[in-house]
Amino acid sequence: MSNLLRPVAPDTGRLLELADWAVGELGAGADYVQVFAESTLHVKVECVDGEVLAVCVEPRDGLCCLVTKDGLWRFKAVAPSQLPALAGWLGAAGSAAAPPWEPSATADGFTPLAAPAWSVPDHPGSGPAHTIRSVEDFVCRNTAVADTNGVRSRTTTRTLRQRVEATVTVHGRRYRGLNRWLSNGAEERAHPGAHEISRVALEHARNSAAAVMTGRHRTPVVFGPAAAAGFLHELVGHALEADNFSLGSDYITRLREPGNVPAALTLRDDATVAHGYGSYAIDDEGRAAGVTTLLENGEIGAPLTAMRAAQRGGHRPTANGRRQDYRFLAIPRATNTVALPGPDDPGRLSEDPRNGVLQVGCLGAGMINLSTGEFSFAALNCSYVTPAGDRVPVRDVSLVGDALATLARLEGIGSDFGGDNVTCGKQGQSLGIGIYSPSMRYAALDWSAG
């Protein structure tokens, strides 16, 4: 494919020089200084039905300065034009001229696919007419971090994410199907082809249009590969982010009690996954990435931390300080949520001769109340397997329940494995995370279909 990412030597040395300079400017007026320097280029190309609809090119260049002074944390986002006045933020005179700002992020190696490549032609008898909307997001992100404790790090990430939304219209009502692909890294990753990405999205849309099952139900639910990790990310992962963990809510307190998480489940946060949407070499505070065990042998592990959260709660540093860009503080965030495979035959997980089984392809919007553990999530690409084994498409699925009661109903972990890339919001920051897992079956969950 012509638009796969190719290795480009990063020029982050100047960013590190700028971060060092800013630490020097602020160091005399503060007890601690951390500077995050960024030069990012985001290119977004949107196409509809074989034609380019919009092209957006957004550079993001600046510094994030975090200091402690008089026992208080202070934060300031600084654009390149504001560098000469940086020292004045803390009431000091500047000691040296800022190095010239030379943005280093480029779109070298990225060529958008031709708009017609995303099209799936209509064929007689193939179903209702459809619309294909594609979005290519290419991000070249160069960063550097320096602080008064001796941290000096720099890195480059180059991410290409392709998303397709297919829409079919039947009797005046529109039905959607989604699909996506991601490459995050310098080495090339096999590409399925734009037509194949669109075809799968269109298949999901047509299945949704054909769905007729409605009402409320209580049956076993099988989350497919990756969807199971997405579910656990919401139920457990957010609770184990240190700023949430330190709240000590009733749900989080009960989650920490022995016996409240399945002993068969092993869950990790792993920033080193190849091509993971949340993968990186260093976090946004300059610390080397690693792997943190969240659940194992029926016990929860260490919470995910950024620097301030680790200090405040007395937790082990885990290099999970992430930020949307230089205009935001780094906060504890998941990277790639990974659940390990189990012993069960994936095909057998979807068998139930009494109530049938709901199969979930991926999660949509929703939330968990970290005070009570109550959750509500939309589910996409779903089907219902009847007691007789027939597969029926289901749309507009909502899952509701109590997190601890749901975890207690885990009754099967498949031997298969798969991954996906999703975006996750927290405190006004939207970041990419990877989700990787086998299929998992839960007994007697409540769900409704529209």
C-alpha positions as a Markdown table, in Angstrom:
| # | Residue | x | y | z |
|---|---|---|---|---|
| 1 | Met | 0.0 | 0.0 | 0.0 |
| 2 | Ser | 1.4 | 3.4 | -0.9 |
| 3 | Asn | 0.4 | 5.1 | 2.3 |
| 4 | Leu | 2.0 | 2.7 | 4.8 |
| 5 | Leu | 4.3 | 4.5 | 7.3 |
| 6 | Arg | 8.0 | 4.5 | 6.4 |
| 7 | Pro | 10.8 | 5.1 | 8.8 |
| 8 | Val | 11.8 | 8.7 | 9.0 |
| 9 | Ala | 14.8 | 9.7 | 11.2 |
| 10 | Pro | 13.3 | 11.9 | 14.0 |
| 11 | Asp | 14.8 | 15.3 | 14.7 |
| 12 | Thr | 13.9 | 15.6 | 18.4 |
| 13 | Gly | 17.3 | 17.0 | 19.5 |
| 14 | Arg | 16.1 | 20.6 | 19.1 |
| 15 | Leu | 12.9 | 19.8 | 21.2 |
| 16 | Leu | 15.1 | 18.4 | 24.0 |
| 17 | Glu | 17.3 | 21.5 | 23.8 |
| 18 | Leu | 14.1 | 23.7 | 24.2 |
| 19 | Ala | 12.9 | 21.6 | 27.1 |
| 20 | Asp | 16.4 | 22.0 | 28.8 |
| 21 | Trp | 16.3 | 25.7 | 28.2 |
| 22 | Ala | 12.8 | 26.1 | 29.7 |
| 23 | Val | 13.9 | 24.0 | 32.8 |
| 24 | Gly | 16.8 | 26.5 | 33.2 |
| 25 | Glu | 14.5 | 29.5 | 32.8 |
| 26 | Leu | 12.1 | 28.3 | 35.5 |
| 27 | Gly | 14.4 | 26.4 | 37.8 |
| 28 | Ala | 15.5 | 29.4 | 39.9 |
| 29 | Gly | 11.9 | 30.3 | 40.8 |
| 30 | Ala | 10.6 | 26.8 | 41.6 |
| 31 | Asp | 11.3 | 23.8 | 43.7 |
| 32 | Tyr | 10.7 | 21.4 | 40.8 |
| 33 | Val | 10.2 | 21.9 | 37.1 |
| 34 | Gln | 9.1 | 19.5 | 34.4 |
| 35 | Val | 8.9 | 20.6 | 30.7 |
| 36 | Phe | 7.2 | 18.6 | 27.9 |
| 37 | Ala | 8.0 | 19.9 | 24.4 |
| 38 | Glu | 6.0 | 18.9 | 21.4 |
| 39 | Ser | 6.0 | 19.2 | 17.7 |
| 40 | Thr | 3.1 | 17.3 | 16.2 |
| 41 | Leu | 1.5 | 17.2 | 12.7 |
| 42 | His | -2.0 | 15.8 | 12.3 |
| 43 | Val | -3.3 | 15.2 | 8.8 |
| 44 | Lys | -7.0 | 14.1 | 8.5 |
| 45 | Val | -8.5 | 13.2 | 5.1 |
| 46 | Glu | -12.3 | 12.5 | 4.9 |
| 47 | Cys | -13.9 | 10.9 | 1.8 |
| 48 | Val | -17.5 | 10.1 | 1.0 |
| 49 | Asp | -18.6 | 7.9 | -1.8 |
| 50 | Gly | -15.4 | 8.1 | -3.8 |
| 51 | Glu | -14.8 | 11.8 | -3.4 |
| 52 | Val | -12.6 | 13.8 | -1.0 |
| 53 | Leu | -14.8 | 15.8 | 1.4 |
| 54 | Ala | -12.3 | 17.5 | 3.6 |
| 55 | Val | -8.5 | 17.7 | 4.3 |
| 56 | Cys | -7.4 | 19.1 | 7.6 |
| 57 | Val | -3.7 | 19.8 | 8.4 |
| 58 | Glu | -3.2 | 20.7 | 12.1 |
| 59 | Pro | 0.3 | 21.5 | 13.5 |
| 60 | Arg | 0.6 | 21.4 | 17.3 |
| 61 | Asp | 3.7 | 23.0 | 18.7 |
| 62 | Gly | 4.5 | 24.2 | 22.2 |
| 63 | Leu | 5.6 | 23.5 | 25.7 |
| 64 | Cys | 3.8 | 22.2 | 28.8 |
| 65 | Cys | 5.5 | 23.5 | 32.0 |
| 66 | Leu | 4.7 | 21.9 | 35.4 |
| 67 | Val | 6.3 | 23.3 | 38.5 |
| 68 | Thr | 6.0 | 23.2 | 42.3 |
| 69 | Lys | 6.4 | 26.5 | 44.1 |
| 70 | Asp | 5.6 | 27.2 | 47.7 |
| 71 | Gly | 4.1 | 23.7 | 48.1 |
| 72 | Leu | 1.7 | 24.2 | 45.2 |
| 73 | Trp | 1.6 | 22.7 | 41.7 |
| 74 | Arg | 1.4 | 25.2 | 38.8 |
| 75 | Phe | 0.8 | 24.5 | 35.2 |
| 76 | Lys | 1.3 | 26.6 | 32.0 |
| 77 | Ala | 0.9 | 25.8 | 28.3 |
| 78 | Val | 3.3 | 27.9 | 26.2 |
| 79 | Ala | 3.1 | 28.5 | 22.5 |
| 80 | Pro | 6.4 | 29.2 | 20.6 |
| 81 | Ser | 5.6 | 32.9 | 20.4 |
| 82 | Gln | 5.4 | 33.1 | 24.2 |
| 83 | Leu | 8.8 | 31.7 | 24.9 |
| 84 | Pro | 10.6 | 35.0 | 25.5 |
| 85 | Ala | 8.3 | 35.8 | 28.4 |
| 86 | Leu | 8.4 | 32.3 | 30.0 |
| 87 | Ala | 10.5 | 33.2 | 33.0 |
| 88 | Gly | 8.1 | 36.1 | 33.9 |
| 89 | Trp | 5.4 | 33.5 | 34.7 |
| 90 | Leu | 7.2 | 32.9 | 38.0 |
| 91 | Gly | 8.2 | 36.5 | 38.5 |
| 92 | Ala | 11.8 | 36.0 | 37.3 |
| 93 | Ala | 13.9 | 37.7 | 34.7 |
| 94 | Gly | 14.9 | 35.6 | 31.7 |
| 95 | Ser | 18.5 | 34.5 | 31.7 |
| 96 | Ala | 19.0 | 33.4 | 28.2 |
| 97 | Ala | 17.4 | 33.7 | 24.8 |
| 98 | Ala | 15.3 | 30.8 | 23.7 |
| 99 | Pro | 16.6 | 28.6 | 21.0 |
| 100 | Pro | 14.8 | 29.2 | 17.7 |
| 101 | Trp | 11.7 | 27.0 | 17.3 |
| 102 | Glu | 12.1 | 24.6 | 14.4 |
| 103 | Pro | 9.1 | 22.3 | 14.2 |
| 104 | Ser | 10.2 | 18.8 | 13.2 |
| 105 | Ala | 7.0 | 16.9 | 12.6 |
| 106 | Thr | 6.3 | 16.2 | 9.0 |
| 107 | Ala | 4.0 | 14.0 | 6.9 |
| 108 | Asp | 6.9 | 12.4 | 5.0 |
| 109 | Gly | 6.0 | 8.8 | 4.2 |
| 110 | Phe | 2.2 | 9.3 | 4.3 |
| 111 | Thr | 0.1 | 9.5 | 1.1 |
| 112 | Pro | -3.7 | 9.3 | 1.5 |
| 113 | Leu | -5.4 | 6.6 | -0.4 |
| 114 | Ala | -7.3 | 7.7 | -3.5 |
| 115 | Ala | -10.9 | 8.4 | -2.6 |
| 116 | Pro | -12.4 | 5.8 | -5.0 |
| 117 | Ala | -10.3 | 3.1 | -3.3 |
| 118 | Trp | -12.8 | 3.1 | -0.4 |
| 119 | Ser | -15.9 | 2.5 | -2.5 |
| 120 | Val | -17.8 | -0.7 | -2.6 |
| 121 | Pro | -20.0 | -0.8 | -5.7 |
| 122 | Asp | -23.6 | -1.7 | -5.6 |
| 123 | His | -24.5 | -4.9 | -7.4 |
| 124 | Pro | -28.0 | -6.1 | -8.4 |
| 125 | Gly | -29.5 | -8.1 | -5.6 |
| 126 | Ser | -26.8 | -7.1 | -3.1 |
| 127 | Gly | -29.1 | -5.2 | -0.8 |
| 128 | Pro | -30.1 | -1.5 | -0.4 |
| 129 | Ala | -28.0 | 1.3 | -1.7 |
| 130 | His | -25.3 | 2.5 | 0.7 |
| 131 | Thr | -22.9 | 5.3 | 1.6 |
| 132 | Ile | -19.2 | 4.9 | 2.5 |
| 133 | Arg | -17.5 | 7.5 | 4.6 |
| 134 | Ser | -13.8 | 7.0 | 5.3 |
| 135 | Val | -11.4 | 8.9 | 7.6 |
| 136 | Glu | -7.6 | 8.6 | 7.5 |
| 137 | Asp | -5.8 | 10.1 | 10.5 |
| 138 | Phe | -2.1 | 10.4 | 10.2 |
| 139 | Val | -0.2 | 11.8 | 13.3 |
| 140 | Cys | 3.5 | 12.4 | 13.5 |
| 141 | Arg | 4.2 | 13.3 | 17.1 |
| 142 | Asn | 7.7 | 14.4 | 18.3 |
| 143 | Thr | 8.2 | 15.0 | 22.0 |
| 144 | Ala | 10.9 | 15.6 | 24.5 |
| 145 | Val | 10.8 | 15.8 | 28.3 |
| 146 | Ala | 13.3 | 17.4 | 30.8 |
| 147 | Asp | 13.0 | 18.1 | 34.5 |
| 148 | Thr | 15.1 | 19.2 | 37.4 |
| 149 | Asn | 15.5 | 15.6 | 38.7 |
| 150 | Gly | 17.6 | 14.7 | 35.7 |
| 151 | Val | 15.0 | 13.3 | 33.3 |
| 152 | Arg | 16.0 | 13.8 | 29.7 |
| 153 | Ser | 14.0 | 11.8 | 27.1 |
| 154 | Arg | 12.8 | 12.2 | 23.5 |
| 155 | Thr | 10.8 | 10.1 | 21.1 |
| 156 | Thr | 8.8 | 10.1 | 17.9 |
| 157 | Thr | 5.6 | 8.2 | 17.1 |
| 158 | Arg | 4.0 | 7.9 | 13.7 |
| 159 | Thr | 0.4 | 6.6 | 13.7 |
| 160 | Leu | -2.0 | 5.9 | 10.8 |
| 161 | Arg | -5.6 | 5.1 | 11.7 |
| 162 | Gln | -8.2 | 4.4 | 9.0 |
| 163 | Arg | -11.9 | 4.3 | 9.9 |
| 164 | Val | -14.9 | 3.5 | 7.7 |
| 165 | Glu | -18.6 | 4.2 | 8.5 |
| 166 | Ala | -21.0 | 2.5 | 6.1 |
| 167 | Thr | -24.6 | 3.5 | 6.0 |
| 168 | Val | -27.6 | 1.8 | 4.4 |
| 169 | Thr | -31.1 | 3.2 | 4.2 |
| 170 | Val | -34.2 | 1.0 | 4.4 |
| 171 | His | -37.7 | 2.4 | 4.5 |
| 172 | Gly | -36.4 | 5.8 | 5.4 |
| 173 | Arg | -34.3 | 4.6 | 8.3 |
| 174 | Arg | -30.5 | 4.6 | 8.3 |
| 175 | Tyr | -28.3 | 1.8 | 9.7 |
| 176 | Arg | -24.6 | 2.1 | 10.4 |
| 177 | Gly | -21.7 | -0.3 | 10.4 |
| 178 | Leu | -18.1 | 0.5 | 11.5 |
| 179 | Asn | -14.6 | -0.9 | 10.8 |
| 180 | Arg | -11.1 | 0.4 | 11.4 |
| 181 | Trp | -7.4 | -0.4 | 10.9 |
| 182 | Leu | -4.3 | 1.0 | 12.7 |
| 183 | Ser | -0.5 | 1.1 | 12.2 |
| 184 | Asn | 1.6 | 2.5 | 15.1 |
| 185 | Gly | 5.3 | 2.1 | 14.5 |
| 186 | Ala | 8.0 | 2.5 | 11.9 |
| 187 | Glu | 7.9 | -1.1 | 10.5 |
| 188 | Glu | 5.2 | -1.8 | 7.9 |
| 189 | Arg | 2.1 | -3.8 | 8.9 |
| 190 | Ala | 0.1 | -5.9 | 6.5 |
| 191 | His | -2.8 | -3.9 | 5.2 |
| 192 | Pro | -6.1 | -5.6 | 4.3 |
| 193 | Gly | -6.9 | -3.1 | 1.6 |
| 194 | Ala | -9.3 | -0.2 | 1.6 |
| 195 | His | -12.0 | -2.1 | -0.2 |
| 196 | Glu | -11.9 | -4.9 | 2.5 |
| 197 | Ile | -12.1 | -2.4 | 5.4 |
| 198 | Ser | -15.2 | -0.8 | 3.7 |
| 199 | Arg | -16.7 | -4.2 | 2.8 |
| 200 | Val | -16.7 | -5.4 | 6.5 |
| 201 | Ala | -18.2 | -2.1 | 7.6 |
| 202 | Leu | -20.9 | -2.4 | 5.0 |
| 203 | Glu | -21.6 | -6.0 | 6.1 |
| 204 | His | -22.2 | -4.8 | 9.7 |
| 205 | Ala | -24.6 | -2.1 | 8.4 |
| 206 | Arg | -26.6 | -4.6 | 6.4 |
| 207 | Asn | -26.8 | -7.0 | 9.3 |
| 208 | Ser | -28.1 | -4.1 | 11.5 |
| 209 | Ala | -30.7 | -3.3 | 8.9 |
| 210 | Ala | -31.9 | -6.9 | 8.8 |
| 211 | Ala | -32.3 | -7.2 | 12.6 |
| 212 | Val | -35.8 | -7.7 | 13.9 |
| 213 | Met | -35.2 | -8.8 | 17.5 |
| 214 | Thr | -36.3 | -6.3 | 20.2 |
| 215 | Gly | -37.1 | -6.1 | 23.9 |
| 216 | Arg | -35.3 | -6.8 | 27.1 |
| 217 | His | -33.5 | -10.0 | 27.8 |
| 218 | Arg | -31.4 | -11.9 | 30.3 |
| 219 | Thr | -29.1 | -14.4 | 28.7 |
| 220 | Pro | -25.4 | -15.3 | 28.7 |
| 221 | Val | -23.3 | -12.8 | 26.8 |
| 222 | Val | -20.1 | -13.6 | 24.9 |
| 223 | Phe | -17.8 | -10.7 | 24.1 |
| 224 | Gly | -15.6 | -11.4 | 21.1 |
| 225 | Pro | -11.9 | -10.9 | 20.9 |
| 226 | Ala | -10.9 | -7.3 | 21.8 |
| 227 | Ala | -14.5 | -6.5 | 22.8 |
| 228 | Ala | -13.9 | -8.5 | 26.1 |
| 229 | Ala | -10.8 | -6.3 | 26.8 |
| 230 | Gly | -12.8 | -3.2 | 26.1 |
| 231 | Phe | -15.4 | -4.3 | 28.6 |
| 232 | Leu | -12.8 | -5.0 | 31.2 |
| 233 | His | -11.1 | -1.7 | 30.5 |
| 234 | Glu | -14.3 | 0.1 | 31.5 |
| 235 | Leu | -15.2 | -2.1 | 34.5 |
| 236 | Val | -11.7 | -2.5 | 36.0 |
| 237 | Gly | -9.1 | -0.4 | 34.0 |
| 238 | His | -10.5 | 3.0 | 34.9 |
| 239 | Ala | -10.9 | 2.1 | 38.6 |
| 240 | Leu | -7.2 | 1.2 | 38.6 |
| 241 | Glu | -6.0 | 4.6 | 37.3 |
| 242 | Ala | -4.4 | 6.1 | 40.4 |
| 243 | Asp | -6.4 | 9.3 | 40.5 |
| 244 | Asn | -9.6 | 7.3 | 40.5 |
| 245 | Phe | -8.2 | 4.5 | 42.7 |
| 246 | Ser | -7.3 | 7.1 | 45.4 |
| 247 | Leu | -10.9 | 8.2 | 45.7 |
| 248 | Gly | -11.6 | 5.0 | 47.7 |
| 249 | Ser | -15.2 | 4.8 | 46.5 |
| 250 | Asp | -17.5 | 2.0 | 47.6 |
| 251 | Tyr | -17.1 | 0.2 | 44.3 |
| 252 | Ile | -13.3 | 0.5 | 44.3 |
| 253 | Thr | -13.1 | -0.6 | 48.0 |
| 254 | Arg | -15.1 | -3.7 | 47.2 |
| 255 | Leu | -13.0 | -4.4 | 44.1 |
| 256 | Arg | -9.9 | -4.6 | 46.3 |
| 257 | Glu | -11.5 | -7.2 | 48.6 |
| 258 | Pro | -10.4 | -10.8 | 48.2 |
| 259 | Gly | -12.6 | -12.9 | 46.1 |
| 260 | Asn | -14.3 | -10.1 | 44.2 |
| 261 | Val | -12.4 | -10.6 | 40.9 |
| 262 | Pro | -12.2 | -13.9 | 39.0 |
| 263 | Ala | -9.1 | -15.9 | 39.8 |
| 264 | Ala | -9.0 | -17.2 | 36.2 |
| 265 | Leu | -8.6 | -13.7 | 34.8 |
| 266 | Thr | -5.2 | -12.1 | 34.1 |
| 267 | Leu | -5.4 | -8.5 | 32.9 |
| 268 | Arg | -2.4 | -6.2 | 32.1 |
| 269 | Asp | -1.7 | -2.7 | 30.9 |
| 270 | Asp | 1.1 | -3.1 | 28.3 |
| 271 | Ala | 2.6 | 0.0 | 26.6 |
| 272 | Thr | 5.0 | -2.2 | 24.6 |
| 273 | Val | 2.4 | -4.0 | 22.3 |
| 274 | Ala | 3.5 | -3.9 | 18.7 |
| 275 | His | 1.3 | -1.5 | 16.7 |
| 276 | Gly | -0.9 | -0.9 | 19.8 |
| 277 | Tyr | -2.8 | 2.3 | 19.7 |
| 278 | Gly | -1.6 | 3.1 | 23.2 |
| 279 | Ser | 2.0 | 2.0 | 22.7 |
| 280 | Tyr | 5.0 | 4.2 | 23.3 |
| 281 | Ala | 8.7 | 4.0 | 24.2 |
| 282 | Ile | 8.4 | 6.7 | 26.9 |
| 283 | Asp | 5.3 | 8.3 | 28.5 |
| 284 | Asp | 4.6 | 12.0 | 28.4 |
| 285 | Glu | 6.7 | 12.5 | 31.5 |
| 286 | Gly | 9.8 | 10.9 | 30.1 |
| 287 | Arg | 9.7 | 7.5 | 31.8 |
| 288 | Ala | 10.3 | 4.3 | 30.0 |
| 289 | Ala | 7.2 | 2.3 | 29.1 |
| 290 | Gly | 6.5 | -1.1 | 30.7 |
| 291 | Val | 3.9 | -3.6 | 31.7 |
| 292 | Thr | 1.7 | -3.4 | 34.8 |
| 293 | Thr | -0.4 | -6.3 | 36.1 |
| 294 | Leu | -4.0 | -5.2 | 36.9 |
| 295 | Leu | -5.6 | -8.5 | 37.8 |
| 296 | Glu | -4.0 | -11.9 | 38.6 |
| 297 | Asn | -4.9 | -14.8 | 40.8 |
| 298 | Gly | -8.0 | -13.1 | 42.1 |
| 299 | Glu | -6.3 | -10.0 | 43.2 |
| 300 | Ile | -5.9 | -6.5 | 41.8 |
| 301 | Gly | -2.4 | -5.2 | 41.2 |
| 302 | Ala | -0.8 | -1.8 | 41.3 |
| 303 | Pro | -2.7 | 1.3 | 40.0 |
| 304 | Leu | -1.6 | 3.1 | 36.9 |
| 305 | Thr | 0.2 | 6.3 | 37.8 |
| 306 | Ala | 1.4 | 9.6 | 36.5 |
| 307 | Met | 4.1 | 11.4 | 38.5 |
| 308 | Arg | 1.8 | 13.5 | 40.7 |
| 309 | Ala | -0.7 | 10.7 | 41.3 |
| 310 | Ala | 2.2 | 8.4 | 42.3 |
| 311 | Gln | 3.6 | 10.9 | 44.8 |
| 312 | Arg | 0.2 | 11.9 | 46.2 |
| 313 | Gly | -0.9 | 8.3 | 46.8 |
| 314 | Gly | 2.4 | 6.7 | 47.6 |
| 315 | His | 2.1 | 4.3 | 44.6 |
| 316 | Arg | 4.8 | 2.7 | 42.5 |
| 317 | Pro | 5.6 | 4.7 | 39.3 |
| 318 | Thr | 4.2 | 2.9 | 36.2 |
| 319 | Ala | 5.0 | 5.3 | 33.4 |
| 320 | Asn | 1.3 | 5.9 | 32.5 |
| 321 | Gly | 1.4 | 9.7 | 32.4 |
| 322 | Arg | -0.3 | 10.6 | 29.2 |
| 323 | Arg | -1.7 | 13.8 | 27.7 |
| 324 | Gln | -3.7 | 14.7 | 24.6 |
| 325 | Asp | -1.1 | 17.3 | 23.6 |
| 326 | Tyr | 1.1 | 20.0 | 25.2 |
| 327 | Arg | -2.0 | 22.0 | 26.3 |
| 328 | Phe | -2.9 | 19.4 | 28.9 |
| 329 | Leu | -1.5 | 18.0 | 32.1 |
| 330 | Ala | -0.3 | 14.4 | 32.0 |
| 331 | Ile | -2.7 | 12.2 | 34.0 |
| 332 | Pro | -2.9 | 8.4 | 34.7 |
| 333 | Arg | -4.2 | 6.7 | 31.6 |
| 334 | Ala | -4.3 | 3.2 | 30.2 |
| 335 | Thr | -2.2 | 2.3 | 27.2 |
| 336 | Asn | -3.2 | -1.2 | 25.9 |
| 337 | Thr | -5.5 | -3.3 | 28.0 |
| 338 | Val | -4.5 | -7.0 | 27.5 |
| 339 | Ala | -6.4 | -10.0 | 28.8 |
| 340 | Leu | -4.6 | -13.4 | 28.5 |
| 341 | Pro | -6.2 | -16.3 | 26.7 |
| 342 | Gly | -7.8 | -19.2 | 28.6 |
| 343 | Pro | -8.6 | -22.8 | 28.0 |
| 344 | Asp | -12.1 | -22.8 | 26.4 |
| 345 | Asp | -13.1 | -23.5 | 22.9 |
| 346 | Pro | -14.4 | -20.2 | 21.5 |
| 347 | Gly | -17.1 | -22.0 | 19.5 |
| 348 | Arg | -18.5 | -23.7 | 22.6 |
| 349 | Leu | -18.8 | -20.4 | 24.5 |
| 350 | Ser | -21.7 | -19.4 | 22.2 |
| 351 | Glu | -23.8 | -22.5 | 22.8 |
| 352 | Asp | -26.7 | -22.4 | 25.2 |
| 353 | Pro | -29.7 | -24.8 | 24.6 |
| 354 | Arg | -31.9 | -22.9 | 27.2 |
| 355 | Asn | -31.7 | -19.2 | 26.7 |
| 356 | Gly | -29.5 | -18.6 | 23.7 |
| 357 | Val | -26.5 | -16.3 | 23.8 |
| 358 | Leu | -25.8 | -12.6 | 22.8 |
| 359 | Gln | -22.6 | -12.1 | 20.9 |
| 360 | Val | -21.0 | -8.7 | 21.2 |
| 361 | Gly | -18.6 | -7.6 | 18.5 |
| 362 | Cys | -17.5 | -4.3 | 20.0 |
| 363 | Leu | -18.6 | -1.7 | 22.6 |
| 364 | Gly | -19.9 | 1.7 | 21.8 |
| 365 | Ala | -20.6 | 4.7 | 24.0 |
| 366 | Gly | -21.4 | 4.3 | 27.7 |
| 367 | Met | -20.1 | 4.7 | 31.2 |
| 368 | Ile | -19.5 | 3.1 | 34.6 |
| 369 | Asn | -20.2 | 4.9 | 37.8 |
| 370 | Leu | -17.0 | 4.4 | 39.8 |
| 371 | Ser | -18.8 | 5.3 | 43.0 |
| 372 | Thr | -21.4 | 2.4 | 42.7 |
| 373 | Gly | -20.1 | 0.1 | 40.0 |
| 374 | Glu | -23.3 | 0.5 | 37.9 |
| 375 | Phe | -22.7 | 0.5 | 34.2 |
| 376 | Ser | -24.5 | 1.1 | 30.9 |
| 377 | Phe | -22.9 | 0.5 | 27.5 |
| 378 | Ala | -24.0 | 0.4 | 23.9 |
| 379 | Ala | -22.9 | -2.7 | 22.0 |
| 380 | Leu | -22.2 | -2.9 | 18.3 |
| 381 | Asn | -21.9 | -5.7 | 15.7 |
| 382 | Cys | -24.1 | -8.0 | 17.8 |
| 383 | Ser | -25.9 | -11.2 | 17.0 |
| 384 | Tyr | -28.1 | -13.5 | 19.0 |
| 385 | Val | -27.5 | -17.2 | 18.8 |
| 386 | Thr | -30.7 | -19.0 | 19.5 |
| 387 | Pro | -31.0 | -22.2 | 21.6 |
| 388 | Ala | -31.2 | -24.1 | 18.3 |
| 389 | Gly | -27.9 | -22.5 | 17.2 |
| 390 | Asp | -29.3 | -20.1 | 14.6 |
| 391 | Arg | -27.6 | -16.7 | 14.3 |
| 392 | Val | -29.9 | -13.6 | 14.3 |
| 393 | Pro | -28.6 | -10.1 | 13.8 |
| 394 | Val | -29.4 | -7.7 | 16.7 |
| 395 | Arg | -29.1 | -3.9 | 16.7 |
| 396 | Asp | -29.3 | -1.0 | 19.2 |
| 397 | Val | -28.1 | -3.2 | 22.0 |
| 398 | Ser | -27.6 | -1.8 | 25.5 |
| 399 | Leu | -25.9 | -3.6 | 28.3 |
| 400 | Val | -26.7 | -2.7 | 31.9 |
| 401 | Gly | -25.6 | -4.1 | 35.3 |
| 402 | Asp | -23.4 | -4.0 | 38.4 |
| 403 | Ala | -19.7 | -4.4 | 37.7 |
| 404 | Leu | -18.9 | -6.7 | 40.7 |
| 405 | Ala | -21.9 | -8.9 | 40.1 |
| 406 | Thr | -20.9 | -9.1 | 36.4 |
| 407 | Leu | -17.3 | -10.0 | 37.1 |
| 408 | Ala | -18.6 | -12.8 | 39.4 |
| 409 | Arg | -20.5 | -14.2 | 36.4 |
| 410 | Leu | -17.4 | -14.8 | 34.2 |
| 411 | Glu | -17.7 | -18.4 | 33.2 |
| 412 | Gly | -15.5 | -18.9 | 30.2 |
| 413 | Ile | -12.3 | -17.5 | 28.7 |
| 414 | Gly | -11.6 | -18.5 | 25.1 |
| 415 | Ser | -8.3 | -19.8 | 23.6 |
| 416 | Asp | -8.6 | -17.3 | 20.7 |
| 417 | Phe | -7.1 | -13.8 | 20.7 |
| 418 | Gly | -7.7 | -10.5 | 18.9 |
| 419 | Gly | -7.1 | -6.8 | 19.1 |
| 420 | Asp | -8.7 | -3.4 | 18.2 |
| 421 | Asn | -8.0 | 0.3 | 18.5 |
| 422 | Val | -10.4 | 2.7 | 20.2 |
| 423 | Thr | -10.5 | 6.2 | 21.7 |
| 424 | Cys | -11.2 | 6.8 | 25.3 |
| 425 | Gly | -12.1 | 10.1 | 27.0 |
| 426 | Lys | -11.2 | 11.3 | 30.5 |
| 427 | Gln | -11.1 | 14.7 | 32.1 |
| 428 | Gly | -11.6 | 16.4 | 28.7 |
| 429 | Gln | -8.7 | 14.5 | 27.0 |
| 430 | Ser | -9.3 | 12.0 | 24.3 |
| 431 | Leu | -6.6 | 9.4 | 23.8 |
| 432 | Gly | -6.1 | 6.2 | 21.8 |
| 433 | Ile | -5.9 | 2.8 | 23.6 |
| 434 | Gly | -5.4 | -0.7 | 22.4 |
| 435 | Ile | -7.7 | -3.6 | 23.5 |
| 436 | Tyr | -6.5 | -7.2 | 23.2 |
| 437 | Ser | -8.2 | -10.3 | 24.6 |
| 438 | Pro | -9.8 | -13.7 | 23.9 |
| 439 | Ser | -13.5 | -14.2 | 23.8 |
| 440 | Met | -15.2 | -14.2 | 27.2 |
| 441 | Arg | -18.6 | -15.5 | 28.4 |
| 442 | Tyr | -20.6 | -14.0 | 31.2 |
| 443 | Ala | -23.7 | -15.7 | 32.6 |
| 444 | Ala | -27.1 | -14.0 | 32.8 |
| 445 | Leu | -26.5 | -10.4 | 31.9 |
| 446 | Asp | -29.3 | -7.9 | 31.2 |
| 447 | Trp | -29.5 | -6.4 | 27.7 |
| 448 | Ser | -32.0 | -4.8 | 25.5 |
| 449 | Ala | -32.4 | -4.5 | 21.7 |
| 450 | Gly | -34.2 | -1.8 | 19.7 |
